[in-house]
């Protein structure tokens, strides 16, 4: 830690303080819920596109790919 000096210690303290505040705040729960929703939506959209390509004979999709 001696390499960083006083400015490095202040920066590290600010980082620890900000991280602690974010973890104590309900922001993390909201972010986890939002990211979970995005994964679900992306999975549904990707599955729908895959099914559409499978049934409409998209490039190299379905039984023709083998």
N, CA, C and O atoms as a GROMACS GRO file, in nm:
protein
  264
    1UNK      N    1   0.081  -0.120   0.000
    1UNK     CA    2   0.000   0.000   0.000
    1UNK      C    3   0.085   0.126   0.000
    1UNK      O    4   0.035   0.235  -0.029
    2UNK      N    5   0.213   0.114   0.031
    2UNK     CA    6   0.298   0.233   0.036
    2UNK      C    7   0.320   0.291  -0.103
    2UNK      O    8   0.349   0.410  -0.116
    3UNK      N    9   0.307   0.208  -0.208
    3UNK     CA   10   0.324   0.256  -0.345
    3UNK      C   11   0.217   0.359  -0.381
    3UNK      O   12   0.245   0.454  -0.454
    4UNK      N   13   0.096   0.340  -0.331
    4UNK     CA   14  -0.016   0.424  -0.371
    4UNK      C   15  -0.015   0.560  -0.302
    4UNK      O   16  -0.064   0.657  -0.360
    5UNK      N   17   0.036   0.570  -0.184
    5UNK     CA   18   0.042   0.697  -0.113
    5UNK      C   19  -0.094   0.738  -0.059
    5UNK      O   20  -0.188   0.658  -0.056
    6UNK      N   21  -0.105   0.862  -0.018
    6UNK     CA   22  -0.227   0.912   0.044
    6UNK      C   23  -0.342   0.919  -0.056
    6UNK      O   24  -0.456   0.889  -0.022
    7UNK      N   25  -0.313   0.958  -0.179
    7UNK     CA   26  -0.419   0.969  -0.280
    7UNK      C   27  -0.478   0.831  -0.310
    7UNK      O   28  -0.599   0.818  -0.329
    8UNK      N   29  -0.394   0.730  -0.313
    8UNK     CA   30  -0.443   0.594  -0.336
    8UNK      C   31  -0.529   0.546  -0.222
    8UNK      O   32  -0.629   0.478  -0.244
    9UNK      N   33  -0.491   0.579  -0.099
    9UNK     CA   34  -0.571   0.539   0.017
    9UNK      C   35  -0.707   0.608   0.016
    9UNK      O   36  -0.808   0.548   0.051
   10UNK      N   37  -0.709   0.735  -0.023
   10UNK     CA   38  -0.837   0.807  -0.029
   10UNK      C   39  -0.926   0.747  -0.137
   10UNK      O   40  -1.046   0.732  -0.117
   11UNK      N   41  -0.868   0.714  -0.251
   11UNK     CA   42  -0.944   0.652  -0.359
   11UNK      C   43  -0.997   0.516  -0.318
   11UNK      O   44  -1.113   0.483  -0.347
   12UNK      N   45  -0.915   0.438  -0.251
   12UNK     CA   46  -0.957   0.306  -0.204
   12UNK      C   47  -1.066   0.318  -0.098
   12UNK      O   48  -1.160   0.239  -0.097
   13UNK      N   49  -1.055   0.416  -0.010
   13UNK     CA   50  -1.158   0.439   0.092
   13UNK      C   51  -1.290   0.479   0.027
   13UNK      O   52  -1.396   0.433   0.070
   14UNK      N   53  -1.285   0.563  -0.076
   14UNK     CA   54  -1.407   0.604  -0.147
   14UNK      C   55  -1.471   0.483  -0.216
   14UNK      O   56  -1.593   0.470  -0.218
   15UNK      N   57  -1.388   0.396  -0.273
   15UNK     CA   58  -1.438   0.275  -0.337
   15UNK      C   59  -1.507   0.184  -0.235
   15UNK      O   60  -1.616   0.134  -0.261
   16UNK      N   61  -1.444   0.164  -0.120
   16UNK     CA   62  -1.503   0.080  -0.016
   16UNK      C   63  -1.633   0.140   0.036
   16UNK      O   64  -1.730   0.068   0.059
   17UNK      N   65  -1.635   0.270   0.054
   17UNK     CA   66  -1.755   0.337   0.101
   17UNK      C   67  -1.870   0.324   0.001
   17UNK      O   68  -1.983   0.293   0.039
   18UNK      N   69  -1.841   0.347  -0.126
   18UNK     CA   70  -1.943   0.336  -0.230
   18UNK      C   71  -1.994   0.193  -0.242
   18UNK      O   72  -2.114   0.170  -0.256
   19UNK      N   73  -1.903   0.097  -0.236
   19UNK     CA   74  -1.944  -0.044  -0.245
   19UNK      C   75  -2.031  -0.082  -0.126
   19UNK      O   76  -2.132  -0.150  -0.143
   20UNK      N   77  -1.993  -0.040  -0.009
   20UNK     CA   78  -2.072  -0.069   0.111
   20UNK      C   79  -2.211  -0.007   0.104
   20UNK      O   80  -2.309  -0.071   0.143
   21UNK      N   81  -2.220   0.116   0.055
   21UNK     CA   82  -2.351   0.181   0.044
   21UNK      C   83  -2.440   0.110  -0.057
   21UNK      O   84  -2.559   0.092  -0.033
   22UNK      N   85  -2.382   0.070  -0.170
   22UNK     CA   86  -2.461   0.001  -0.272
   22UNK      C   87  -2.510  -0.134  -0.220
   22UNK      O   88  -2.623  -0.173  -0.246
   23UNK      N   89  -2.425  -0.204  -0.146
   23UNK     CA   90  -2.465  -0.334  -0.093
   23UNK      C   91  -2.573  -0.321   0.015
   23UNK      O   92  -2.657  -0.410   0.027
   24UNK      N   93  -2.570  -0.215   0.091
   24UNK     CA   94  -2.670  -0.196   0.195
   24UNK      C   95  -2.802  -0.144   0.138
   24UNK      O   96  -2.908  -0.166   0.197
   25UNK      N   97  -2.797  -0.076   0.028
   25UNK     CA   98  -2.913  -0.019  -0.036
   25UNK      C   99  -2.990  -0.128  -0.109
   25UNK      O  100  -2.934  -0.233  -0.136
   26UNK      N  101  -3.114  -0.107  -0.140
   26UNK     CA  102  -3.193  -0.206  -0.212
   26UNK      C  103  -3.167  -0.205  -0.361
   26UNK      O  104  -3.238  -0.271  -0.438
   27UNK      N  105  -3.068  -0.131  -0.403
   27UNK     CA  106  -3.036  -0.122  -0.545
   27UNK      C  107  -2.995  -0.258  -0.602
   27UNK      O  108  -3.030  -0.291  -0.715
   28UNK      N  109  -2.922  -0.335  -0.524
   28UNK     CA  110  -2.876  -0.466  -0.572
   28UNK      C  111  -2.995  -0.556  -0.603
   28UNK      O  112  -2.996  -0.625  -0.706
   29UNK      N  113  -3.096  -0.558  -0.515
   29UNK     CA  114  -3.214  -0.641  -0.540
   29UNK      C  115  -3.284  -0.598  -0.669
   29UNK      O  116  -3.329  -0.683  -0.747
   30UNK      N  117  -3.293  -0.469  -0.690
   30UNK     CA  118  -3.357  -0.418  -0.811
   30UNK      C  119  -3.277  -0.457  -0.935
   30UNK      O  120  -3.334  -0.496  -1.036
   31UNK      N  121  -3.144  -0.445  -0.926
   31UNK     CA  122  -3.060  -0.481  -1.040
   31UNK      C  123  -3.070  -0.630  -1.073
   31UNK      O  124  -3.076  -0.668  -1.190
   32UNK      N  125  -3.071  -0.714  -0.970
   32UNK     CA  126  -3.082  -0.858  -0.992
   32UNK      C  127  -3.216  -0.891  -1.058
   32UNK      O  128  -3.222  -0.973  -1.149
   33UNK      N  129  -3.324  -0.827  -1.012
   33UNK     CA  130  -3.455  -0.850  -1.072
   33UNK      C  131  -3.457  -0.804  -1.217
   33UNK      O  132  -3.512  -0.873  -1.304
   34UNK      N  133  -3.398  -0.688  -1.245
   34UNK     CA  134  -3.398  -0.635  -1.381
   34UNK      C  135  -3.316  -0.724  -1.474
   34UNK      O  136  -3.360  -0.752  -1.586
   35UNK      N  137  -3.201  -0.768  -1.430
   35UNK     CA  138  -3.117  -0.855  -1.514
   35UNK      C  139  -3.185  -0.989  -1.535
   35UNK      O  140  -3.179  -1.045  -1.645
   36UNK      N  141  -3.250  -1.041  -1.432
   36UNK     CA  142  -3.325  -1.166  -1.448
   36UNK      C  143  -3.435  -1.153  -1.551
   36UNK      O  144  -3.455  -1.242  -1.634
   37UNK      N  145  -3.508  -1.041  -1.546
   37UNK     CA  146  -3.612  -1.016  -1.646
   37UNK      C  147  -3.553  -1.009  -1.787
   37UNK      O  148  -3.610  -1.063  -1.881
   38UNK      N  149  -3.438  -0.943  -1.800
   38UNK     CA  150  -3.374  -0.933  -1.932
   38UNK      C  151  -3.334  -1.070  -1.985
   38UNK      O  152  -3.349  -1.097  -2.104
   39UNK      N  153  -3.282  -1.158  -1.898
   39UNK     CA  154  -3.245  -1.293  -1.940
   39UNK      C  155  -3.368  -1.372  -1.985
   39UNK      O  156  -3.364  -1.443  -2.085
   40UNK      N  157  -3.478  -1.358  -1.910
   40UNK     CA  158  -3.600  -1.429  -1.946
   40UNK      C  159  -3.652  -1.378  -2.080
   40UNK      O  160  -3.688  -1.458  -2.167
   41UNK      N  161  -3.655  -1.247  -2.098
   41UNK     CA  162  -3.703  -1.189  -2.224
   41UNK      C  163  -3.614  -1.231  -2.340
   41UNK      O  164  -3.664  -1.266  -2.447
   42UNK      N  165  -3.482  -1.229  -2.321
   42UNK     CA  166  -3.390  -1.269  -2.427
   42UNK      C  167  -3.407  -1.416  -2.461
   42UNK      O  168  -3.399  -1.454  -2.578
   43UNK      N  169  -3.431  -1.500  -2.361
   43UNK     CA  170  -3.454  -1.642  -2.386
   43UNK      C  171  -3.581  -1.666  -2.465
   43UNK      O  172  -3.584  -1.749  -2.556
   44UNK      N  173  -3.688  -1.593  -2.430
   44UNK     CA  174  -3.813  -1.608  -2.502
   44UNK      C  175  -3.800  -1.562  -2.647
   44UNK      O  176  -3.849  -1.628  -2.739
   45UNK      N  177  -3.735  -1.450  -2.667
   45UNK     CA  178  -3.718  -1.398  -2.803
   45UNK      C  179  -3.630  -1.491  -2.886
   45UNK      O  180  -3.662  -1.520  -3.002
   46UNK      N  181  -3.521  -1.540  -2.828
   46UNK     CA  182  -3.432  -1.631  -2.901
   46UNK      C  183  -3.502  -1.761  -2.934
   46UNK      O  184  -3.486  -1.814  -3.044
   47UNK      N  185  -3.580  -1.814  -2.841
   47UNK     CA  186  -3.655  -1.936  -2.867
   47UNK      C  187  -3.758  -1.918  -2.976
   47UNK      O  188  -3.777  -2.006  -3.061
   48UNK      N  189  -3.827  -1.803  -2.974
   48UNK     CA  190  -3.927  -1.776  -3.076
   48UNK      C  191  -3.863  -1.764  -3.214
   48UNK      O  192  -3.915  -1.818  -3.312
   49UNK      N  193  -3.751  -1.695  -3.223
   49UNK     CA  194  -3.681  -1.681  -3.351
   49UNK      C  195  -3.633  -1.818  -3.399
   49UNK      O  196  -3.641  -1.848  -3.518
   50UNK      N  197  -3.584  -1.900  -3.307
   50UNK     CA  198  -3.540  -2.035  -3.345
   50UNK      C  199  -3.653  -2.120  -3.397
   50UNK      O  200  -3.637  -2.192  -3.496
   51UNK      N  201  -3.769  -2.112  -3.331
   51UNK     CA  202  -3.885  -2.189  -3.378
   51UNK      C  203  -3.933  -2.139  -3.514
   51UNK      O  204  -3.967  -2.220  -3.601
   52UNK      N  205  -3.935  -2.009  -3.533
   52UNK     CA  206  -3.977  -1.954  -3.662
   52UNK      C  207  -3.883  -2.000  -3.772
   52UNK      O  208  -3.928  -2.039  -3.880
   53UNK      N  209  -3.754  -1.995  -3.747
   53UNK     CA  210  -3.657  -2.039  -3.850
   53UNK      C  211  -3.668  -2.189  -3.875
   53UNK      O  212  -3.649  -2.236  -3.987
   54UNK      N  213  -3.699  -2.265  -3.770
   54UNK     CA  214  -3.712  -2.409  -3.784
   54UNK      C  215  -3.830  -2.444  -3.874
   54UNK      O  216  -3.819  -2.529  -3.963
   55UNK      N  217  -3.944  -2.378  -3.852
   55UNK     CA  218  -4.064  -2.411  -3.928
   55UNK      C  219  -4.072  -2.345  -4.065
   55UNK      O  220  -4.141  -2.395  -4.153
   56UNK      N  221  -4.002  -2.234  -4.083
   56UNK     CA  222  -4.008  -2.168  -4.214
   56UNK      C  223  -3.893  -2.210  -4.304
   56UNK      O  224  -3.884  -2.164  -4.418
   57UNK      N  225  -3.806  -2.295  -4.255
   57UNK     CA  226  -3.696  -2.341  -4.338
   57UNK      C  227  -3.587  -2.239  -4.354
   57UNK      O  228  -3.533  -2.221  -4.463
   58UNK      N  229  -3.554  -2.172  -4.246
   58UNK     CA  230  -3.444  -2.074  -4.250
   58UNK      C  231  -3.313  -2.141  -4.285
   58UNK      O  232  -3.304  -2.263  -4.288
   59UNK      N  233  -3.212  -2.062  -4.312
   59UNK     CA  234  -3.082  -2.117  -4.353
   59UNK      C  235  -3.030  -2.216  -4.253
   59UNK      O  236  -3.016  -2.187  -4.134
   60UNK      N  237  -2.999  -2.335  -4.302
   60UNK     CA  238  -2.939  -2.442  -4.224
   60UNK      C  239  -3.013  -2.466  -4.092
   60UNK      O  240  -2.950  -2.483  -3.988
   61UNK      N  241  -3.143  -2.467  -4.096
   61UNK     CA  242  -3.223  -2.492  -3.977
   61UNK      C  243  -3.304  -2.618  -3.995
   61UNK      O  244  -3.339  -2.655  -4.108
   62UNK      N  245  -3.335  -2.685  -3.888
   62UNK     CA  246  -3.420  -2.802  -3.893
   62UNK      C  247  -3.349  -2.923  -3.949
   62UNK      O  248  -3.228  -2.940  -3.934
   63UNK      N  249  -3.429  -3.010  -4.016
   63UNK     CA  250  -3.377  -3.137  -4.067
   63UNK      C  251  -3.286  -3.119  -4.186
   63UNK      O  252  -3.203  -3.206  -4.214
   64UNK      N  253  -3.300  -3.007  -4.257
   64UNK     CA  254  -3.216  -2.986  -4.375
   64UNK      C  255  -3.069  -2.967  -4.340
   64UNK      O  256  -2.983  -2.984  -4.427
   65UNK      N  257  -3.039  -2.932  -4.217
   65UNK     CA  258  -2.901  -2.904  -4.177
   65UNK      C  259  -2.818  -3.031  -4.169
   65UNK      O  260  -2.695  -3.024  -4.169
   66UNK      N  261  -2.883  -3.144  -4.161
   66UNK     CA  262  -2.808  -3.270  -4.144
   66UNK      C  263  -2.782  -3.331  -4.274
   66UNK      O  264  -2.721  -3.437  -4.281
   0.00000   0.00000   0.00000
